[in-house]
Amino acid sequence: MNIQPLLDALDLQENAARDLADDLRAQIEDLQSRLREAQTHLEHLALGAASGSAP
């Protein structure tokens, strides 16, 4: 039995899984950045509200 086609298929699946993982890491980084920006914005709004000034 020739297992080379199976090994080739596994290589393709491994590469696809790595690509998906890379994409997910990039999405996570983007979401973390957006979350930090939103937190900063909320902090500024809270500081403005606490001091009685409008943002």
C-alpha positions in Angstrom: 0.0 0.0 0.0 1.4 3.4 -1.0 0.9 5.9 1.8 2.5 8.8 -0.1 -0.9 10.2 -1.2 -2.1 10.1 2.4 1.1 11.9 3.5 0.6 14.5 0.8 -3.0 15.1 1.9 -1.9 15.5 5.5 0.7 18.0 4.4 -2.0 20.0 2.5 -4.2 19.9 5.6 -1.4 21.0 7.9 -0.6 23.9 5.6 -4.3 24.9 5.5 -4.5 24.7 9.3 -1.4 26.8 9.6 -2.9 29.4 7.2 -6.1 29.5 9.2 -4.3 29.8 12.5 -2.3 32.8 11.0 -5.5 34.4 9.8 -7.1 33.9 13.3 -4.0 35.4 15.0 -4.2 38.5 12.7 -8.0 38.8 13.5 -7.3 38.5 17.2 -4.6 41.2 17.0 -7.0 43.5 15.1 -9.8 43.0 17.6 -7.4 43.5 20.6 -6.3 46.8 19.0 -9.9 47.9 18.4 -10.7 47.0 22.0 -7.8 49.1 23.3 -9.0 52.0 21.2 -12.6 51.6 22.5 -11.4 51.4 26.1 -9.3 54.6 25.6 -12.3 56.3 24.1 -14.5 55.2 27.0 -11.9 56.4 29.5 -11.9 59.8 27.9 -15.7 60.0 27.9 -15.7 59.0 31.6 -13.1 61.6 32.4 -15.1 64.2 30.6 -18.3 63.3 32.3 -16.5 63.3 35.7 -15.2 66.8 35.1 -18.6 68.0 33.9 -17.4 68.8 30.4 -18.8 67.4 27.2 -16.5 65.3 25.0 
